[in-house]
């Protein structure tokens, strides 16, 4: 399985092996630890940091939507977005929340 690039503004991008994780919880913990964000990525419902990913068709989706097994096959890159970035127009047609 190829490495997946993880991006976060203000930090150097890193690569991870998605195949080394068994599910979203384990991946979220690893991402939080990797970027020194322990406790900030767990609550998907809060208005806080969000993890999104780009799939093999170029679509952006919220990390955790869909079965893990499918995600592990189609993920191409992951972004960790701050609360401010979530509300910025990242895509044509509105902010990220209008697309997820």
C-alpha positions in Angstrom: 0.0 0.0 0.0 1.5 3.4 -1.0 2.1 6.1 1.6 -0.5 8.7 2.2 0.5 12.4 2.5 -0.9 14.3 5.5 -1.1 18.1 5.4 -1.6 20.7 8.1 -1.1 24.4 7.6 2.0 25.7 9.4 3.5 22.2 9.6 5.7 20.1 7.4 3.6 17.5 5.5 4.2 14.0 6.5 3.5 10.5 5.0 1.8 7.6 6.7 1.1 4.0 5.8 -2.7 3.7 6.1 -2.3 -0.1 6.1 -0.6 0.1 9.5 -3.9 1.2 11.2 -6.9 -0.9 12.0 -9.5 1.9 12.0 -10.4 5.6 12.2 -9.8 5.8 16.0 -6.3 4.5 15.7 -5.6 6.8 12.7 -7.0 9.9 14.6 -4.8 9.2 17.6 -1.7 8.8 15.4 -2.5 12.1 13.5 -3.0 14.0 16.7 0.2 12.7 18.1 2.1 13.4 14.9 1.1 17.0 15.0 1.0 17.5 18.8 -2.8 17.8 18.8 -3.7 15.2 21.4 -7.4 15.5 22.3 -8.3 17.9 19.5 -9.3 15.5 16.7 -11.6 13.1 18.5 -14.9 14.9 18.5 -16.2 15.1 14.9 -19.4 16.9 16.0 -17.6 19.9 17.6 -16.8 23.1 15.9 -13.1 22.4 16.1 -10.4 20.8 14.1 -11.5 18.6 11.2 -9.8 15.9 9.2 -10.8 15.6 5.5 -9.4 13.4 2.8 -9.2 13.4 -1.0 -10.2 10.1 -2.6 -9.0 8.5 -5.8 -11.6 10.5 -7.8 -10.5 13.9 -6.4 -13.5 14.3 -4.1 -13.1 15.7 -0.6 -14.8 13.9 2.3 -14.9 14.1 6.0 -12.6 11.5 7.6 -14.7 8.8 9.2 -17.5 8.9 6.7 -17.9 5.5 5.2 -16.4 2.1 6.0 -12.7 1.9 7.0 -11.9 -0.8 4.5 -13.1 1.3 1.6 -11.4 4.5 2.9 -8.1 2.6 3.2 -8.3 1.8 -0.5 -9.4 5.1 -1.9 -7.6 7.7 0.3 -4.9 9.7 -1.6 -4.2 12.5 0.9 -5.4 13.8 4.3 -5.8 17.4 5.5 -6.1 18.6 9.1 -8.1 21.8 9.1 -8.3 24.4 11.8 -11.8 25.7 12.8 -11.0 28.9 10.8 -10.0 26.9 7.7 -13.3 24.8 7.9 -15.2 28.1 7.4 -13.1 29.5 4.6 -14.1 29.0 1.0 -11.7 26.2 0.2 -13.7 25.0 -2.7 -15.8 26.8 -5.4 -19.3 27.3 -4.1 -18.7 27.9 -0.4 -17.0 26.8 2.7 -16.1 23.3 3.6 -19.2 22.8 5.7 -21.4 23.3 2.7 -19.6 20.4 0.9 -19.6 17.8 3.7 
